[in-house]
Amino acid sequence: MPKMKTRKSAAKRYRISGSGRVRRPKCGGNHGMQEKSRKRLRRLRNNDMVHKTMQKHVKRMLPYG
């Protein structure tokens, strides 16, 4: 049986937390910073969790998940 390949695009975007949930970065923090408020930019720094309905799909792309 061959090894299951990692989807590299998913591996760069998602990480599995210690409790088994899927972490992802928040979107909207790459460019156009001067129009966004400081408060909004601080919120964008923090990670977010993938919704429970999508976790199974993401974990299937990550063989170590």
PyMOL commands that place a pseudoatom at each C-alpha (Angstrom):
pseudoatom trace, name=CA, resn=MET, resi=1, chain=A, elem=C, hetatm=0, pos=[0.000, 0.000, 0.000]
pseudoatom trace, name=CA, resn=PRO, resi=2, chain=A, elem=C, hetatm=0, pos=[1.559, 3.343, -0.984]
pseudoatom trace, name=CA, resn=LYS, resi=3, chain=A, elem=C, hetatm=0, pos=[1.908, 6.197, 1.463]
pseudoatom trace, name=CA, resn=MET, resi=4, chain=A, elem=C, hetatm=0, pos=[-0.730, 8.906, 1.436]
pseudoatom trace, name=CA, resn=LYS, resi=5, chain=A, elem=C, hetatm=0, pos=[0.643, 12.182, 0.114]
pseudoatom trace, name=CA, resn=THR, resi=6, chain=A, elem=C, hetatm=0, pos=[0.211, 15.439, 2.005]
pseudoatom trace, name=CA, resn=ARG, resi=7, chain=A, elem=C, hetatm=0, pos=[-1.648, 18.200, 0.194]
pseudoatom trace, name=CA, resn=LYS, resi=8, chain=A, elem=C, hetatm=0, pos=[1.090, 20.806, 0.428]
pseudoatom trace, name=CA, resn=SER, resi=9, chain=A, elem=C, hetatm=0, pos=[-1.286, 23.737, -0.012]
pseudoatom trace, name=CA, resn=ALA, resi=10, chain=A, elem=C, hetatm=0, pos=[-3.265, 22.547, 3.027]
pseudoatom trace, name=CA, resn=ALA, resi=11, chain=A, elem=C, hetatm=0, pos=[-0.113, 21.853, 5.058]
pseudoatom trace, name=CA, resn=LYS, resi=12, chain=A, elem=C, hetatm=0, pos=[0.931, 25.496, 4.628]
pseudoatom trace, name=CA, resn=ARG, resi=13, chain=A, elem=C, hetatm=0, pos=[-2.474, 26.822, 5.733]
pseudoatom trace, name=CA, resn=TYR, resi=14, chain=A, elem=C, hetatm=0, pos=[-3.583, 24.518, 8.559]
pseudoatom trace, name=CA, resn=ARG, resi=15, chain=A, elem=C, hetatm=0, pos=[-2.110, 23.041, 11.730]
pseudoatom trace, name=CA, resn=ILE, resi=16, chain=A, elem=C, hetatm=0, pos=[-3.572, 20.558, 14.168]
pseudoatom trace, name=CA, resn=SER, resi=17, chain=A, elem=C, hetatm=0, pos=[-3.885, 21.864, 17.727]
pseudoatom trace, name=CA, resn=GLY, resi=18, chain=A, elem=C, hetatm=0, pos=[-3.078, 19.810, 20.810]
pseudoatom trace, name=CA, resn=SER, resi=19, chain=A, elem=C, hetatm=0, pos=[-6.733, 18.945, 21.352]
pseudoatom trace, name=CA, resn=GLY, resi=20, chain=A, elem=C, hetatm=0, pos=[-7.111, 17.749, 17.749]
pseudoatom trace, name=CA, resn=ARG, resi=21, chain=A, elem=C, hetatm=0, pos=[-8.906, 20.774, 16.338]
pseudoatom trace, name=CA, resn=VAL, resi=22, chain=A, elem=C, hetatm=0, pos=[-7.686, 22.487, 13.159]
pseudoatom trace, name=CA, resn=ARG, resi=23, chain=A, elem=C, hetatm=0, pos=[-6.089, 25.929, 13.452]
pseudoatom trace, name=CA, resn=ARG, resi=24, chain=A, elem=C, hetatm=0, pos=[-5.959, 28.434, 10.604]
pseudoatom trace, name=CA, resn=PRO, resi=25, chain=A, elem=C, hetatm=0, pos=[-4.812, 32.045, 10.208]
pseudoatom trace, name=CA, resn=LYS, resi=26, chain=A, elem=C, hetatm=0, pos=[-7.427, 34.755, 9.802]
pseudoatom trace, name=CA, resn=CYS, resi=27, chain=A, elem=C, hetatm=0, pos=[-7.796, 36.217, 6.334]
pseudoatom trace, name=CA, resn=GLY, resi=28, chain=A, elem=C, hetatm=0, pos=[-7.332, 39.841, 5.328]
pseudoatom trace, name=CA, resn=GLY, resi=29, chain=A, elem=C, hetatm=0, pos=[-3.968, 40.599, 6.902]
pseudoatom trace, name=CA, resn=ASN, resi=30, chain=A, elem=C, hetatm=0, pos=[-1.675, 40.755, 3.893]
pseudoatom trace, name=CA, resn=HIS, resi=31, chain=A, elem=C, hetatm=0, pos=[-2.056, 44.125, 2.200]
pseudoatom trace, name=CA, resn=GLY, resi=32, chain=A, elem=C, hetatm=0, pos=[-3.992, 47.389, 2.427]
pseudoatom trace, name=CA, resn=MET, resi=33, chain=A, elem=C, hetatm=0, pos=[-2.985, 47.814, 6.067]
pseudoatom trace, name=CA, resn=GLN, resi=34, chain=A, elem=C, hetatm=0, pos=[-3.242, 51.605, 6.214]
pseudoatom trace, name=CA, resn=GLU, resi=35, chain=A, elem=C, hetatm=0, pos=[-7.005, 51.463, 5.612]
pseudoatom trace, name=CA, resn=LYS, resi=36, chain=A, elem=C, hetatm=0, pos=[-7.570, 48.983, 8.453]
pseudoatom trace, name=CA, resn=SER, resi=37, chain=A, elem=C, hetatm=0, pos=[-7.780, 50.067, 12.057]
pseudoatom trace, name=CA, resn=ARG, resi=38, chain=A, elem=C, hetatm=0, pos=[-5.098, 49.076, 14.584]
pseudoatom trace, name=CA, resn=LYS, resi=39, chain=A, elem=C, hetatm=0, pos=[-7.703, 47.130, 16.528]
pseudoatom trace, name=CA, resn=ARG, resi=40, chain=A, elem=C, hetatm=0, pos=[-8.680, 45.152, 13.446]
pseudoatom trace, name=CA, resn=LEU, resi=41, chain=A, elem=C, hetatm=0, pos=[-5.048, 44.362, 12.614]
pseudoatom trace, name=CA, resn=ARG, resi=42, chain=A, elem=C, hetatm=0, pos=[-4.402, 43.112, 16.154]
pseudoatom trace, name=CA, resn=ARG, resi=43, chain=A, elem=C, hetatm=0, pos=[-7.377, 40.755, 15.848]
pseudoatom trace, name=CA, resn=LEU, resi=44, chain=A, elem=C, hetatm=0, pos=[-6.079, 39.456, 12.519]
pseudoatom trace, name=CA, resn=ARG, resi=45, chain=A, elem=C, hetatm=0, pos=[-2.770, 38.393, 14.119]
pseudoatom trace, name=CA, resn=ASN, resi=46, chain=A, elem=C, hetatm=0, pos=[-4.478, 35.721, 16.209]
pseudoatom trace, name=CA, resn=ASN, resi=47, chain=A, elem=C, hetatm=0, pos=[-5.221, 32.268, 14.849]
pseudoatom trace, name=CA, resn=ASP, resi=48, chain=A, elem=C, hetatm=0, pos=[-8.739, 31.023, 14.339]
pseudoatom trace, name=CA, resn=MET, resi=49, chain=A, elem=C, hetatm=0, pos=[-10.247, 27.543, 14.382]
pseudoatom trace, name=CA, resn=VAL, resi=50, chain=A, elem=C, hetatm=0, pos=[-11.739, 25.789, 11.367]
pseudoatom trace, name=CA, resn=HIS, resi=51, chain=A, elem=C, hetatm=0, pos=[-15.477, 25.191, 11.806]
pseudoatom trace, name=CA, resn=LYS, resi=52, chain=A, elem=C, hetatm=0, pos=[-16.378, 21.724, 13.058]
pseudoatom trace, name=CA, resn=THR, resi=53, chain=A, elem=C, hetatm=0, pos=[-18.243, 20.880, 9.829]
pseudoatom trace, name=CA, resn=MET, resi=54, chain=A, elem=C, hetatm=0, pos=[-15.052, 21.440, 7.779]
pseudoatom trace, name=CA, resn=GLN, resi=55, chain=A, elem=C, hetatm=0, pos=[-12.568, 19.771, 10.135]
pseudoatom trace, name=CA, resn=LYS, resi=56, chain=A, elem=C, hetatm=0, pos=[-13.034, 16.308, 8.636]
pseudoatom trace, name=CA, resn=HIS, resi=57, chain=A, elem=C, hetatm=0, pos=[-12.274, 17.606, 5.118]
pseudoatom trace, name=CA, resn=VAL, resi=58, chain=A, elem=C, hetatm=0, pos=[-9.125, 19.429, 6.222]
pseudoatom trace, name=CA, resn=LYS, resi=59, chain=A, elem=C, hetatm=0, pos=[-7.829, 16.499, 8.263]
pseudoatom trace, name=CA, resn=ARG, resi=60, chain=A, elem=C, hetatm=0, pos=[-8.227, 14.233, 5.229]
pseudoatom trace, name=CA, resn=MET, resi=61, chain=A, elem=C, hetatm=0, pos=[-5.749, 16.471, 3.363]
pseudoatom trace, name=CA, resn=LEU, resi=62, chain=A, elem=C, hetatm=0, pos=[-3.229, 16.175, 6.212]
pseudoatom trace, name=CA, resn=PRO, resi=63, chain=A, elem=C, hetatm=0, pos=[-2.219, 12.542, 6.779]
pseudoatom trace, name=CA, resn=TYR, resi=64, chain=A, elem=C, hetatm=0, pos=[-0.774, 13.374, 10.209]
pseudoatom trace, name=CA, resn=GLY, resi=65, chain=A, elem=C, hetatm=0, pos=[-4.128, 14.907, 11.294]
for i in range(1, 65): cmd.bond("trace and resi %d" % i, "trace and resi %d" % (i + 1))
show_as sticks, trace
zoom trace
